[in-house]
Amino acid sequence: MTVMRRISAGDTSFESALNELISVPDEDRRAVRDTVAEIISAVRSRGDEALVELTNRLDRRDITRIEELEVPREAMAAAADNIEPVVREALEASIRRVREYHQQQKRVGGDQIDWAYLDGDGNQLGQRVQGMRRVGIYAPGGKAAYPSTVIMTAVPAAVAEVGEIVLVVPAPEGELSPVLLAAAHLCGVSRVFTIGGAQAIAALAYGTATIPAVDKIVGPGNVYVSTAKEMVFGQVGIDMIAGPSEVVIVADQKAEVEWLVMDLFAQAEHDEMAQSILISPSEALLDAVEQRLEAALEDMPRAAIIKQSLSDRGALIAVRDLAEAADVTNRIAPEHLELAVSDAEELLPSIRHAGAIFVGGNSAEVMGDYCAGPSHVLPTGGTARFASPLGVYDFQVRSSIIRCSREGAVVLARNAAILAREEGLEAHARSADCRVQG
């Protein structure tokens, strides 16, 4: 039985097959939106009281006071002290690498630092860059906790010098991962609240007596979380509306079959909606991968999820050459892209659209998930055509600075008055005239 569909760029039906493959299933969100709207309304109107009720009902908790939802800082520190030493060492290594990478984002690129210049009339023009006052991070919790999500969101925020970082994480039946809590402590998270779902997003967006309102919300979540982020956007900023995770692997005939199979599995085991695609000009390589897939599934703990993901949304795509592979990749604009080819550096300039690019066979996507350095919060669903990975810049605000000299103000005012009158805005024009007549 074939685990993954196989299509060829040379077939006349390729365009329709590719469009079907990369289209994101359109879930009926009407019921979800109605539920989320009710939750947001309850939190806005009743605040902490609604949070206690919703948390007890949706997360199967039994709390009586809102204070029970905040994790004491002492508990965060204790978690970091009590986890296995090898786990703490891995957390610290990941945090160190992610911090080092995002420090580079502050040092390069003129839009990450304050700058100014003088024009010919003595006016000073520039930009001021500051970290946001307060941001909120949503992280999945319970048994499916992801400490890596805390690292990949909190560290860039800390590097951006955000004033306060608030983490919300669901704790179904009171279960909270000590490793996630340790990661929060080591990353410098300010406060942790054990609330999840749309109610957590509403609390962060509008604030309650206990939960502080934030300026921006980042981090992944289920359809209720994503819908809530979409609905509160405008009241606060958000990172993105993330869809199912995805990887595209471009491989030539020299690529290691076992590596390719495990990389496809690594993406597919996220959930049934995850997408794994292998593109190659080598039919022999595609044959070898196809033959290995089913046998390799047998000892995978999440075999059922992997198999459904590969069957429903995976594909092996045959192309004529690597140039066509790059064209198909740019059409897909994947979240993750692996270039498992002999001369990956030569192919790299042909790639225009991908959230994160892993260059060469040694560069497994899983390393980016945990510890390479760049944030693993990436654009999905083809949005890499216009969106970028989460970074320091997502936690900064920029203010334009205009400082006019007396002489420079006269020059600018004359032009401003002319243009204002062309637009029929006489008060604008007279405001400028005052500086000329001054």
N, C-alpha and C positions, 0 to 999 in steps of 0.2 A: 504494500500500500504506500503510495507517494505521500510524504509528509508535507511537502511544499509544492505549490503550483510552479510551472516552468513556462516562461514566455520568451519570445525572441524579438529583438528590435527589428529584425528583417521581415517579420510577418506583416501582412497588410492590416491585420487586426490589432497591431501593437498599440496604437494610440488609444483605442478604446479600452484595451486591457490595462494599460498603464494608468489611465484616468480612474478606472474602477479600483485599481490597487491602492492608489494614494488618496482616494477620497475618504475623508473622515466620516464615519457613520453619523448621520444626523439624528441624534437622540431627540425624542419628543420631550422638550424641556418645559412644556406648559405646566404640567403638574408640579415639576420641581420648582419652577419660578413661583407658583402660587404658594407652595409650602415655605419657600425661602422668604417671600414677601411677608407672610404671617410671622415668621420668626424675627425678621428685622423689625417689624412694627412692634412686636412684644418687647424686644430689648430696648428700642428707642423710648417706648412709653413707660415701661416698668423697670427698666434697668437691672439692678442686681437681683431683684426678686424673680424676674423672668429667667435670668441666667441660672439660678438655683433650680427652678422648676424644670427648665429644658435639659440641664445637665443630668438631673436625676432620671428624667424620662428617657433621654436619647442615649446616654452613656451608662445607664443602669447603675447610678450612684445612689447614695443615701446620705446626703449632706443636709445640714440645716442652716448653715451660715455661709455667706459668700467668702469669708476669710479662709474657709477650708480649701478653696480652689487655688490659693496662692501657695507656691512652694517656698518655704523659708530659705534664705541664702545659706544658712548653716547646713540645710539638707543637701543643697547643691554641692557645697564643698565636701561634705561627708561622702557623697556619691563618688566624687572624683578620687577621694582617698581610699575608697573601699573596693573599687572595681579591680579586676585582675591586672597586675602590673603590665603584662604584655599588651592588654587592651588599652591601658592608659598611654603606654609608649606609642602605640599606633595612632591614637587620637592626637597626641602632642605632635607627632611627626606630620600628620595631615594638616593640622592647624598651622604649623610652622611654614609648610610649603604654600598653603593657600594664602597666608599672610604675605609671604615674600613675593608671590606673584602679583597680588593686588597693591602692594607698595609700589611696584613698577608702574602700575596704572596712574599713580599720582605723580610720578617723576617724569613720565613721557607724555607728550600730547599737550599742547598749550591750553586746551580747554579744561584741564584738571587743576590748574593753579591760577592764582590771581595774576593779572597782567594789565599793563597800561601803556599808552604811548601819547605823545604830544603831536597835534597836527600843526600845520603851518601858521595858524592864527593863535597859537598858545592855549588851545583847548586840550584838556586831558580826557582821553576816552579809554575805557578799559572794562574789566570784568572781575567781579569778586566771586569766589567759589567757597561755599560753606557746607559742612555736613548738616543733614536734616536734624530737626529738634528731637523727634522721636519716631521710631519705626516699629512696626509689628511684624513678627515672623510667625507663619503657620507651619507647623511640622506634624506629620502623621505620628500617631502615638499608639499605645496599647502594645499588643504582640508584634504589630508591623511597624515598630518604631524605626526611625531612620536618623541616627546621630549625624550621618554625613550631610543631611539636609540642614541641620543646625550649623555645621561648619561652613557649608557653601553659601549660606546667607548671612550669618552673623559676622563672620570674619571680614567680608568686604564692607559691611556696615561699620564695623569698628575701625577699619582702616580709613574710611571716609570721615571718621570722627563724629559719628552720630551721637547726639547727646544721651539718648536712652534707648535701649533695645529691649522690647517686650516680646517674649515668646509665649505663644499659646499652643498647647498640645493636648489632644483628648486623652483621657485616662479611663477607658471603659472598665467598669467594675472596679475602679480605683487602681488599675494596673498601670504603672509608669516605669519606663525603662531607666535603670540607674545609669546605663552608658549614655543615653541621650541627655540625662540630667548632668552627668559629668562633662559632656561636651559643651553644654550650655555654660557651665561654670568656667571651663577652660577658655571659652571664646569671649568671655566678658559680657554675657547676657545680663541685663539689669534685673529683670523680674520674669518669673515663670508662672503662668496660670494654667491649671489643668481643665481647660474647656476646649471644645472642638466644634466642628460643624459650622453651619451658617450663623449660629448664635455667637461664636467666637469672632467671626468677621464683623458682625454688626457691633459687637462690643468695642472692638478696636477702632471701627470707623466713627462711631458716635460717642463712645465713652459712657461709663456709668459712674456711680459714686465710688466704685472700687477699681474698675479697669480704666486706665487712662486712654483717651483718644490719641491716635497716632496720625502721622502725616502720610505714611505709605505702608501698604501691606504687601509682603512678598511670601513666597513659599507655595508648594504644591498641596493639593487636596482633592477630595472626590468631587462629584458633579455638584453637590450642594455647596461646597466651599467655592468652587469655581463660579457657580452662578451668583453666589453672594458677593464675591469680589467684583463681578461684572456689574451688579446692581448698586454697589456703593461707590463705584468709580465716579469721580467728580467731587464727592465728599472727601475722599482720600485718593492718593495715587496707588496704583497697583503695578506689579512687575509685568504680568502677562496672564492671559487665559490659556493655561497649558492643557494640551490634549494628551492622548496616549504617547508613551515614549517610543522612540524609533531609532534604528540604525541602518545605514547603507554601507555595505562593504564592497569596495572595488578591488578585485584580485586578478592576478595573472596566473599563468600555468605553474609558476614556481612557488606559489603560496602554500603554506602548510595546511593540509586538509583538516587535521584535528583542531588546529587553532581556529580556523574559520567556523567549524561546527560549534565549538564552545562559545565563540563570540556571538553567533546567531542565537544560541541557547540563552546566553547571559541576558540578552535583550528580551527574549520571549518570556523568560520566567517572571518578569515584572507582573504581568497580568495577561488575560486573554486578548485584550485590545492592543497590546504592544506589537510593534512591527519590525520584522527583520528581513532585509533584502540583500541578496548577494548578486553582484553584477560582474560578469567576466566575459572576455573574448575567447576563453578556452572552454570548449564543450567538454573536453576530457576532465577538466577541473570540476565543472558543474556536475558531471556524471559521478565523480568520486565523492563529492560532498553529498549528493543525493543518496548515494548508497550508504554512506556512513551515518546519516541523520537518524534513521530509525533504530539502528543497533545501539547508538550512543544514548538514545533516550531511556533505555531500560534501567539504568542505575541513577537517573536524575530524580531527586526528591520531589521536584515540582513538574514531573513528566506530563501530567494531564494538562496543566496550564500551558507548558511549552508547546505541546502538540497542537492544542487548539489555536494558540497564537500563530504558529507557523502555518497551519492549515487555512485559517481564516484570512490572515493578513500578510503572510510571508510570501516570498517569491524568489526564484532563481531566474535571473535575466541574462540571456545570451546577447552579446553585442558583437559588432564586426571588429572593433579595435578599441583601444583605450580612449581615443578621442570621442568616440560615440558613448563610451561609458561616462565620460565627464559630462557630455550633453544630457544624458538621461539623469545623472545625479543632480545637475542644476535644475532640471525640471522638477525633481522631487523636493529639492531644498531640505535635506534631512536635518534632524536634530543632531545626530552623531554621524560622522563619516570616517570610515577607516580606509586608508589607501594602502592595501596590502599588495603592493606591486614592487618590482625590482628597482625601478627608478622613480620612486614616489616624488622626489623633489622636482623632477621634470614634469610630472602630471599636476602638481600642486597649483601652478599659475592658471590652469584651466578651470579650477573650481571657483565659482562665484558665490554659490549659495549653500552654506552649511553652518550649523550652530557651532560645532567643535569639530576640528579636523585632526585625525590621528595619523601621523605621517610615518609609513613604514610598518612592516609586519610586527615589529616589537612593540608598537604603540597600541596596546589593547584599549578599547573603550572603557573597560572596567577601571583602568587606572585613573581616568578622568572622573569616574563616579566617586572615587574616594580620596585620592591623595596627590594627583599630579600637580595641581596648583590652581588652574582656572576653575571658576564656579561651575558646578554641574547643572545649574538652573539655566536652561537653554530654550530657544524658540522651537516649537513643534508644529506639526501639521502644515508644513510649507511656509511658515511665517519667517523662516530664515532669509527669505527674499527681502524682508524689510526690518526685521528685528534682530537683536544681538544678545549675546550671553549676559547674564546678570554680572554687574561689576561695581566698582567704586562709584562710577558716574551715576548709577541708579540711586545712590543715597546722598547725592549732592544737589544743591540748588545754586543757580548762578544769577547774579544780579549785574545788570549793565551799569557802569559808572560813567556819568557825564559831568565834568567839572569845567565850566566855561570861564575863560578870562574875560576881562572887560572888552577888549578889542575883538576877541573871538565871538563874543555874544552878539556884537553888532553885525558881524558878517552872517552868522547863522540866522539871526532874527529877520534880516531882510529877505532871505530866501524862504524862510518859514512863513512870513506874512504873505508873500506872493502865492505860495502853494495853498495856504489856508483860504485865501479869497477865491481861488479857482475852485475850491471845494464848497464854497458857500458858507464858510465857518468864520464869521466876522469877529467873534470873541477871541478865537484862536489868533487871528491876524493882529488884533489890537494888543493881545498879550505879548506878541513878538514886538510890535511897534514900540511898546513901552521901553524896551531894552535899547532900541535904536535912539529914541528921543532922550532917554535916561538922563 
